[in-house]
């Protein structure tokens, strides 16, 4: 029986070798612009977690999770 290829087979070799892209080290999700103290309390809760930041870019708010891609090796992760 032939070896079955998966969707990610060869992925690391072609896209991740010596990757320097910041996108492989974090991901950011848009969040609603805070409007009241409850919204800011939610943001405070996000920030209580390790490797999480919140930033504003061009008036849009984002939750930033600093966590490297599983396909990025320790050698390439700098």
C-alpha positions as CSV (number, residue, x, y, z in Angstrom):
1,X,0.0,0.0,0.0
2,X,1.3,3.4,-0.9
3,X,2.2,5.8,1.9
4,X,-0.6,8.3,2.3
5,X,0.3,12.0,2.1
6,X,-1.2,14.4,4.5
7,X,-2.0,18.1,4.0
8,X,1.0,19.1,5.9
9,X,3.5,16.6,4.6
10,X,6.5,18.6,3.2
11,X,5.1,21.8,4.7
12,X,8.0,22.4,7.0
13,X,10.6,21.7,4.3
14,X,9.1,24.2,1.8
15,X,7.8,27.0,4.0
16,X,9.4,26.9,7.4
17,X,13.1,26.3,6.7
18,X,15.0,29.2,8.2
19,X,11.8,31.2,8.6
20,X,12.2,34.7,9.9
21,X,8.5,35.7,9.6
22,X,7.0,37.3,12.6
23,X,3.7,35.7,11.7
24,X,5.2,32.4,12.8
25,X,5.9,33.7,16.3
26,X,2.5,35.2,17.2
27,X,-1.0,35.7,16.0
28,X,-3.3,38.6,16.5
29,X,-7.1,38.6,16.6
30,X,-9.3,41.7,16.3
31,X,-11.3,42.6,19.3
32,X,-14.2,45.1,19.8
33,X,-13.1,48.6,20.7
34,X,-13.8,48.9,24.5
35,X,-16.7,51.2,25.3
36,X,-17.2,50.8,29.1
37,X,-15.4,49.6,32.2
38,X,-16.6,46.0,31.7
39,X,-14.8,45.9,28.3
40,X,-11.6,47.2,29.9
41,X,-12.0,44.6,32.7
42,X,-12.1,41.9,29.9
43,X,-8.9,43.4,28.5
44,X,-7.3,43.3,31.9
45,X,-8.2,39.6,32.2
46,X,-6.6,38.9,28.8
47,X,-3.4,40.7,30.0
48,X,-3.3,38.6,33.2
49,X,-2.3,35.6,31.0
50,X,1.3,35.0,29.9
51,X,2.5,35.9,26.5
52,X,-0.6,38.0,25.7
53,X,-0.7,41.7,24.7
54,X,-3.3,44.0,23.4
55,X,-2.5,46.7,20.8
56,X,-4.2,49.3,18.7
57,X,-3.4,49.8,15.1
58,X,-5.1,52.5,13.0
59,X,-7.9,52.7,15.5
60,X,-8.5,48.9,15.5
61,X,-7.9,46.8,18.7
62,X,-6.2,43.4,18.6
63,X,-5.5,40.6,21.1
64,X,-1.9,39.4,20.4
65,X,-0.9,35.9,21.5
66,X,2.8,35.3,21.4
67,X,3.2,31.6,20.6
68,X,5.5,30.1,17.9
69,X,4.2,27.9,15.2
70,X,4.6,24.2,15.9
71,X,6.5,23.8,12.6
72,X,9.2,26.3,13.5
73,X,12.2,24.6,15.0
74,X,14.2,25.8,18.0
75,X,17.1,26.4,15.6
76,X,15.0,28.7,13.5
77,X,13.2,30.3,16.3
78,X,15.2,33.4,17.3
